[in-house]
Each structure stands twice: as C-alpha cells, then as structure tokens.
Amino acid sequence: MDAVFGKVEGIKNVICRYSEGREANPTYEQVCSGVIGDAEVVMIDYDENNISYEDLFDVFFEIYYSTQLNKRGNDIGT
C-alpha cells in the first residue's frame, strides 16, 4: 500500500503495520502464516487541500479487492 499511496499527490506519509494479532511485533512471514491473527493496517497522513478523504478511498479500492477473500494481488493469506 505504501508504494501506491506514496505516489499520490497530496499524500505526506504512509505507515503500514500489522494489528490485532497475538504477537507484539510480528514479522511479514508470521502474518502470512495466518497463525497469529494479524491484519495489515495503513495510516495515511495527507493534505486535504490536495486530495479528499473520498479520493483516498477511491485509491484504496483500486488496489484492494474486497470481493477476494484473503487475497490482494500477489498477497494471499488470512
């Protein structure tokens, strides 16, 4: 997500992390295993004079396929 949002005009900063799992600081491999229960989350700092909140969602749903359970592009897993 950071690669895509980082190219959008008006985005100041993008931080991707994992949340809600059983590990305090999980690795990518642990998250991909599906065992620890984490989900990827993203925090976006943006300039609302350059991009609207609604436009952020448009960008998000261009790269996130909500109809594909446990899959986003080449990333597959819970």
N, C-alpha and C positions, 0 to 999 in steps of 0.2 A: 503494500500500500504506500509505503514511503516513496518508492520510486515513481509512482504515478502522481501522487499528490504533490510531491516535490517539484514537479514540472508545471503545476497550475499557477497562473498568475494570481497573486493575492494571498498565497499560502506563505506564511512566515516560517513555520516549523512543523514537523511531523514526528511524532514519537510512537513507535509500535512496541507493544509489550504483550504479555500474557496475563490473564486474570481468572480468578475464581477457582483455581485448581488447588491441589493438595501440596504443591511444592512452592516454597517462598520465591525462588529464583530459578524457574525451570529452564532447561536447555531446549533448543529447537527440536532435537531428537526426542526428548521426553514428551513434548507436546504432540509431536507427530505420532507417537506410540498410542495415544488415546487413553493411556492408563491413568494419568494424573488429573484429567478432567479440566484442563485449562482451555480457554478460548482466546483467540487473538483479539486485541483491542487496539484502537488507534486514537491518539489525541492530536487534534489539529488546531494550531494557532493561525488565525487568518485575519486579514484586513477586510472588514465588512464594506469598506468603500470600494474594494476591487472585486470582491466575489460575495455573493449572497449565501446565506445558510442553505437555501433551497438548491442553489447551484452545487454546493458541496455534496448534497445527496445525489444529484444527477451524476456527478463524477463517481461517487461511491458505487452506485448501482450499475454503472457501465463496466466496472471491474469485479463486482461481487454478484454472483448469480444465486439469488435467494431460492430458486427452484431446484438447485443442485445440492442435495443433502451431503454434507461433509466433503465438499469439493469446491475449489476456486482455481480455475485454470489448471496448472500442473500440481497444485497442492491438494492432496487427498488425505482425509483422515478426520476423526472427530474433533 
